[in-house]
Amino acid sequence: MKRYQIIVVGAGAGGLVVAIGAAKAGKKVLLIERGHWGGDCTNFGCVPSKSLIASAHISKGIKEGSELGVVSQLSGLNSDLSLERVRKIVSRIRSHEEPEALKKHGVETLTGQACFISPNEVRVGDQIVYGDTIVLACGSSPFVPSVEGLDQVPYLTNETVFDLEKVPKSLIVLGGGPIGCELAQAFARLGSHVKLVHSHHHLLGREELEAQNVIADTFSKEGIELYLGFRASKVEQREGKIVLSSNEKEVRGEKLLVSVGRGPNIKGLNLEKAGIKFSDRGVETDAYGRTNIKHIWAIGDIKGSPFFTHLAEHHARGVLTSILVPLIKKRIEQDQPVPRVTYTDPEVASVGLSEEEAIEKYGKKKIATYFVPFSEVDRAITSSREEGFVKIVTFKWSSKILGATVVAERGGEILMEISAAMYAKMPLRKLANLIHPYPTYSLAVRKAADLWLKQTILPVFRK
């Protein structure tokens, strides 16, 4: 039985950070992966979806160039090769995360399902390995709902949709969260007739209502059929089509993509043998990422929602510091709000509290919200991208930022100015003094900062 100073289970974003970082620090490290090296983000999530979105963006530009005064003479488009491009990009990025590449960093690897047989011993196939310290970075998988007949039809998830050889003529997307919305728009722009089915009455339920409305309006304009408040009760195949039913309504399509959420990868680990506390929502940890078993840590999706690659990497850096320098343990929870981005077009980027959440927590009188539509921002006007906005929620008098939403082309990039200000505890009013280059989308943030003086302070003097 081989003994390692550190065993990491899961070769996704978080696991790679811990394994490579520990190996560079001179530790004897074993990295175990049961499936695709590089994890969900590289193989089924961020990398392939954003690659497909890039192709979809070009497709839209070709089709709608006349809006910017450029008329295309093309009679039609074939976007099937975009899926091949996605797979090539995934293969390229994964090549830096596979066993051969990891060996160069000093990381030993094993492929197979890790299964605890004691708090320090892990079985992988017919091998048993011993770890002084063990880090669980097992990620998450698509959640498949209980819908009658779903197990009888060839449905897709984000783990299989990128294996398609051709863009389907029609596609039903079940789920109106971030993944469902991103892929619905991408496939629609690449030529698929998309029907998005969502059990709630608004898309992107965690976001501000204004953001939900912009995305729904954009989707409708782009020809995506929205079936909101549609609770699927049955799925079947009829005459070569997949049919999704709800009471007396039916939605038909060539392919069905199921995208209704994710769940932590707990099954098969035999966590009970290690004495680790967990639930269906994930593995329980303290503020430093340590489980109830002091030498076992957990990071990323296996801890539960939210399921973000950047959060897994943040966890990994903190846990790595705590393992290597135990006297300086690093908190990984509650030290800063986590930004999130849905990569639709326009992007929906947000951080911290929504207006509704802030009012509920602190009371309406203590809150001030500043809203700047991109129809008032020159760069957006010149680019014909006026549909979005910047919304910043603050404490009224201090202008301390409590949260923000940006709906815009590259909204995630714009959000980081606000996120950085929150991290540095810089009030919104100070961003009014920061020189923003003209013309940029980020000028919307400065305009929002200007509103603190115009809408909150000056009215007091006028009285």
C-alpha positions in Angstrom: 0.0 0.0 0.0 1.5 3.3 -1.1 1.4 6.2 1.3 1.0 9.8 0.3 1.2 13.1 2.2 -1.7 14.4 0.2 -4.4 12.5 -1.8 -6.8 14.7 -3.9 -9.9 13.1 -5.2 -11.2 14.8 -8.4 -9.1 16.4 -11.2 -11.3 19.4 -11.9 -10.5 23.0 -11.3 -10.2 22.8 -7.5 -8.4 19.5 -7.4 -5.8 20.5 -9.9 -4.9 23.7 -7.9 -4.4 21.7 -4.7 -2.5 18.8 -6.3 -0.1 20.9 -8.5 0.4 23.5 -5.7 1.2 20.8 -3.1 3.6 19.0 -5.5 5.4 22.2 -6.2 5.8 22.6 -2.4 7.6 19.3 -2.3 4.8 17.1 -1.1 4.1 13.6 -2.2 0.8 13.9 -4.0 -1.7 11.5 -5.6 -4.5 12.8 -7.8 -7.4 10.4 -8.4 -10.0 11.0 -11.2 -12.8 8.6 -12.1 -13.8 10.1 -15.4 -12.5 12.9 -17.7 -9.3 14.7 -16.5 -9.9 18.4 -16.2 -13.3 17.9 -14.6 -16.6 19.2 -15.6 -15.5 22.8 -16.5 -13.0 21.7 -19.1 -15.0 18.8 -20.6 -18.7 19.6 -20.2 -19.1 23.1 -18.8 -17.3 26.4 -19.1 -14.9 25.5 -22.0 -17.2 23.8 -24.4 -20.2 26.1 -23.7 -18.2 29.3 -24.2 -16.6 27.9 -27.3 -20.1 27.2 -28.7 -21.3 30.6 -27.6 -18.4 32.3 -29.5 -19.4 30.5 -32.7 -23.1 31.5 -32.1 -22.0 35.1 -31.7 -20.3 35.1 -35.1 -23.4 33.4 -36.7 -25.6 36.1 -35.3 -23.3 38.8 -36.6 -23.4 37.4 -40.1 -27.2 37.1 -40.0 -27.9 40.6 -38.6 -25.0 42.6 -40.0 -27.5 44.8 -41.8 -28.5 46.4 -38.5 -25.0 47.9 -38.4 -25.0 48.8 -42.1 -23.3 45.6 -43.4 -25.3 43.5 -45.8 -24.4 39.9 -46.3 -24.8 38.2 -49.7 -24.8 34.7 -48.2 -27.8 32.5 -49.1 -27.5 30.3 -46.0 -25.3 29.2 -43.1 -24.0 25.7 -42.1 -22.9 25.8 -38.5 -22.3 22.0 -37.9 -18.5 22.4 -37.8 -18.9 24.6 -34.7 -19.5 21.5 -32.7 -16.2 19.9 -34.1 -14.4 23.2 -33.1 -15.8 22.8 -29.6 -14.3 19.3 -29.2 -10.9 20.5 -30.6 -10.8 23.3 -28.0 -11.7 20.9 -25.2 -9.0 18.5 -26.3 -6.4 21.3 -26.4 -7.1 22.6 -22.9 -7.5 19.1 -21.4 -4.1 18.1 -22.7 -2.5 20.3 -19.9 -4.6 18.5 -17.3 -4.1 14.9 -18.1 -1.8 12.4 -16.3 1.2 12.9 -18.7 1.2 16.6 -18.2 0.6 16.3 -14.4 3.6 14.0 -14.1 5.8 16.9 -15.1 4.6 18.8 -12.1 5.4 15.9 -9.8 1.8 14.7 -9.4 1.2 11.0 -9.4 -2.2 9.9 -10.8 -4.7 7.1 -10.7 -7.8 6.7 -12.8 -10.9 5.1 -11.3 -13.6 5.5 -8.6 -12.2 6.5 -5.2 -13.9 4.6 -2.4 -13.1 5.1 1.3 -12.4 1.9 3.4 -11.2 3.9 6.4 -10.6 7.6 7.3 -7.1 7.4 5.7 -7.4 4.5 3.2 -8.9 4.8 -0.2 -9.5 2.0 -2.7 -9.2 2.7 -6.5 -9.9 -0.5 -8.4 -7.7 -3.2 -7.0 -5.3 -0.7 -5.3 -5.5 0.7 -1.8 -3.7 3.9 -1.0 -3.1 5.8 2.3 -3.3 9.5 2.7 -2.1 11.6 5.6 -4.3 14.4 4.3 -7.2 13.9 1.8 -9.0 16.6 -0.2 -12.3 15.9 -1.8 -12.8 17.8 -5.0 -15.3 15.5 -6.8 -17.4 18.1 -8.5 -21.1 17.8 -9.4 -23.3 16.2 -12.1 -26.5 17.1 -13.9 -29.6 16.6 -11.9 -32.2 14.5 -13.8 -35.8 15.2 -12.7 -38.5 12.6 -12.1 -40.6 13.0 -15.2 -42.7 10.1 -16.5 -41.0 8.5 -19.5 -37.8 10.5 -19.4 -35.7 7.4 -18.9 -37.2 5.9 -22.1 -36.1 8.7 -24.4 -32.6 9.7 -25.6 -32.3 13.0 -23.7 -29.1 15.1 -23.6 -27.4 16.9 -20.7 -24.5 19.3 -20.7 -22.3 16.1 -20.5 -23.5 14.8 -23.8 -24.8 17.7 -25.9 -21.4 18.6 -27.2 -21.0 15.1 -28.7 -23.6 16.0 -31.3 -22.3 15.9 -34.9 -24.9 18.3 -36.2 -26.8 21.2 -34.9 -30.4 19.8 -34.4 -33.2 21.2 -36.5 -35.2 21.6 -33.4 -34.3 21.5 -29.7 -36.3 21.4 -26.5 -34.4 22.8 -23.6 -35.9 21.8 -20.2 -34.8 24.4 -17.6 -34.4 28.1 -17.6 -31.4 28.5 -15.4 -27.9 29.7 -16.5 -26.9 26.5 -18.4 -30.3 26.1 -20.1 -30.4 29.8 -21.1 -26.8 29.8 -22.4 -27.2 26.7 -24.6 -30.7 27.6 -25.7 -29.5 30.9 -27.2 -26.3 29.4 -28.6 -28.2 26.6 -30.5 -30.8 29.0 -31.7 -28.2 31.3 -33.2 -26.6 28.3 -34.9 -29.8 27.5 -36.7 -31.8 25.3 -34.3 -35.5 26.0 -33.7 -35.3 26.2 -29.9 -38.2 25.8 -27.4 -37.2 26.6 -23.9 -39.5 25.0 -21.2 -39.3 26.3 -17.6 -41.4 25.4 -14.6 -41.1 29.0 -13.2 -42.7 32.1 -14.7 -39.3 33.9 -15.1 -35.9 32.8 -16.5 -32.8 33.1 -14.3 -34.7 33.0 -11.0 -31.8 34.3 -8.9 -31.4 37.5 -10.9 -33.1 40.9 -10.7 -36.5 41.1 -12.4 -35.1 43.7 -14.9 -32.4 41.2 -15.9 -35.0 38.4 -16.3 -37.1 40.6 -18.5 -34.2 41.7 -20.8 -33.2 38.1 -21.4 -36.8 36.9 -22.0 -37.3 39.8 -24.5 -34.0 39.0 -26.2 -34.9 35.4 -26.6 -38.3 36.1 -28.0 -36.8 38.5 -30.6 -34.3 35.8 -31.6 -37.0 33.3 -32.3 -36.7 31.2 -29.1 -40.1 29.9 -28.1 -40.6 30.3 -24.3 -42.9 28.0 -22.4 -42.8 29.5 -18.9 -44.8 28.2 -16.0 -44.8 24.8 -17.8 -44.4 21.8 -15.5 -43.4 18.8 -17.6 -45.4 15.7 -16.5 -44.5 13.3 -19.3 -42.0 12.7 -22.0 -42.4 10.3 -25.0 -41.3 9.7 -28.5 -43.8 10.0 -31.3 -43.2 9.9 -35.0 -39.5 10.5 -34.6 -40.0 13.5 -32.3 -39.6 13.9 -28.6 -42.9 15.2 -27.0 -42.9 17.0 -23.7 -46.3 17.2 -22.1 -47.9 19.3 -19.3 -51.6 18.8 -18.8 -53.1 19.4 -22.3 -50.1 21.3 -23.7 -47.3 19.6 -25.7 -43.9 20.7 -26.9 -42.2 18.8 -29.8 -38.6 18.7 -30.9 -35.9 16.6 -32.5 -33.7 16.6 -29.4 -34.3 17.2 -25.7 -31.7 18.9 -23.5 -32.3 18.5 -19.8 -30.8 21.3 -17.7 -32.6 21.7 -14.4 -29.7 22.0 -12.0 -26.8 20.0 -10.5 -26.0 17.8 -7.5 -22.7 17.0 -5.7 -20.9 13.9 -6.7 -21.2 11.9 -3.4 -22.3 8.5 -4.7 -19.7 5.8 -4.7 -17.2 7.5 -2.3 -18.4 5.5 0.7 -18.1 8.5 2.9 -19.6 6.6 5.8 -16.5 4.5 6.1 -14.5 7.6 6.7 -17.0 9.0 9.2 -17.6 12.2 7.1 -20.8 14.1 7.7 -22.8 14.8 4.5 -26.2 15.1 3.1 -27.8 15.1 -0.4 -26.8 18.8 -0.6 -23.1 18.1 -0.1 -20.3 17.4 2.3 -20.3 19.5 5.5 -17.2 21.7 6.2 -16.2 24.4 8.5 -15.2 28.0 7.4 -11.8 26.7 6.4 -13.0 23.8 4.2 -12.3 21.0 6.7 -14.8 18.2 7.3 -15.6 16.8 10.7 -12.6 14.5 10.2 -9.7 16.8 10.8 -7.4 15.5 8.1 -10.1 15.4 5.4 -11.0 18.6 3.5 -13.7 19.3 0.8 -13.7 22.0 -1.9 -15.9 23.1 -4.8 -19.1 21.6 -5.9 -19.0 18.6 -3.5 -19.7 21.1 -0.8 -23.0 22.0 -2.5 -24.4 25.1 -4.2 -23.4 27.4 -5.7 -21.6 25.4 -8.4 -19.0 27.7 -9.8 -15.5 26.9 -11.1 -14.1 30.2 -9.8 -15.5 29.3 -6.3 -13.9 25.9 -6.4 -10.5 27.5 -7.3 -11.0 30.0 -4.4 -11.7 27.1 -2.1 -8.6 25.3 -3.4 -6.2 28.2 -2.8 -7.5 28.6 0.7 -7.3 24.9 1.6 -3.9 24.6 0.0 -2.6 27.4 2.2 -4.1 25.8 5.3 -2.6 22.4 4.6 0.9 23.8 3.7 1.0 26.4 6.5 -1.3 25.0 9.3 -0.5 27.8 11.6 -2.1 30.3 9.1 -5.4 28.7 8.3 -7.3 30.6 5.6 -11.0 31.1 5.7 -12.7 30.1 2.4 -16.3 31.1 3.4 -18.0 34.4 4.0 -15.0 36.5 3.3 -16.4 38.1 0.1 -19.5 37.9 -2.0 -19.2 35.5 -5.0 -19.7 37.1 -8.4 -21.7 35.0 -11.0 -22.1 35.4 -14.7 -24.6 33.8 -17.1 -23.0 34.0 -20.5 -26.1 34.8 -22.6 -25.9 37.7 -24.9 -26.2 40.1 -23.2 -24.5 38.6 -20.3 -26.1 38.7 -16.9 -23.5 39.4 -14.2 -24.3 39.9 -10.5 -22.7 40.0 -7.1 -23.9 40.4 -3.5 -27.5 41.3 -2.6 -30.4 42.1 -5.0 -32.5 45.1 -4.3 -35.3 42.9 -2.9 -32.8 41.0 -0.6 -31.2 44.2 0.6 -34.6 45.7 1.5 -35.7 42.6 3.2 -32.5 42.5 5.3 -32.0 46.1 6.2 -35.3 47.9 5.5 -36.4 50.1 2.6 -35.4 53.4 4.3 -31.7 52.4 4.6 -31.3 51.3 0.9 -30.7 53.3 -2.2 -30.5 51.8 -5.7 -28.9 53.4 -8.7 -30.0 52.3 -12.2 -28.2 53.3 -15.4 -29.6 52.0 -18.8 -27.1 51.5 -21.5 -29.3 53.7 -23.7 -27.5 56.5 -21.8 -24.0 55.2 -22.5 -22.3 56.3 -25.7 -20.3 53.2 -26.3 -23.4 51.0 -26.1 -25.2 53.4 -28.5 -22.4 53.2 -31.1 -22.4 49.4 -30.8 -26.2 49.1 -31.1 -26.2 47.4 -27.7 -28.6 49.5 -25.6 -30.7 46.7 -24.2 -28.9 46.3 -20.9 -28.2 48.2 -17.7 -26.1 48.6 -14.5 -28.0 48.4 -11.2 -26.1 49.0 -7.9 -27.7 48.5 -4.5 -26.2 50.5 -1.6 -26.7 51.7 1.9 -28.4 55.1 1.3 -26.1 57.6 3.0 -22.7 55.9 3.1 -23.1 54.4 -0.4 -21.5 51.2 0.8 -22.1 48.7 -2.0 -24.3 45.8 -1.1 -24.8 44.2 -4.5 -24.9 44.9 -8.2 -26.3 43.6 -11.5 -24.8 44.3 -15.0 -26.7 43.2 -18.1 -24.5 43.9 -21.1 -22.1 42.6 -23.7 -19.1 41.4 -21.6 -21.1 42.2 -18.4 -18.9 39.9 -16.4 -15.8 42.1 -17.2 -17.7 45.3 -16.2 -18.9 43.7 -12.9 -15.4 43.2 -11.6 -14.9 47.0 -11.0 -17.8 46.8 -8.6 -16.8 43.5 -7.1 -13.3 44.9 -6.5 -14.8 48.0 -4.8 -16.9 45.7 -2.5 -13.8 43.6 -1.6 -11.8 46.8 -0.8 -14.8 48.2 1.1 -14.8 51.2 -1.2 -18.2 53.1 -1.2 -19.8 53.7 -4.6 -19.4 57.5 -4.3 -15.6 57.1 -4.6 -16.0 55.4 -8.0 -17.3 58.8 -9.3 -13.8 60.2 -8.9 -12.1 57.3 -10.8 -11.2 58.3 -14.3 -13.0 56.0 -16.8 -11.8 56.0 -20.4 -14.3 57.3 -23.0 -16.1 55.7 -24.6 -16.4 52.5 -22.6 -19.2 50.4 -21.2 -17.7 50.9 -17.7 -18.8 54.5 -17.8 -22.2 53.2 -16.8 -20.6 52.4 -13.4 -19.3 56.0 -13.0 -22.7 57.3 -14.0 -24.3 55.1 -11.3 -21.8 56.5 -8.8 -22.7 60.1 -9.9 -26.3 59.3 -9.0 -25.5 59.0 -5.3 -24.8 62.8 -5.3 -27.7 63.6 -7.7 -30.4 61.4 -6.2 -29.5 61.1 -2.6 -27.4 64.0 -1.4 -28.5 67.1 -3.4 -32.3 66.6 -2.8 -31.6 67.1 0.9 -30.1 70.5 0.3 -32.9 71.5 -2.0 -35.4 71.0 0.8 
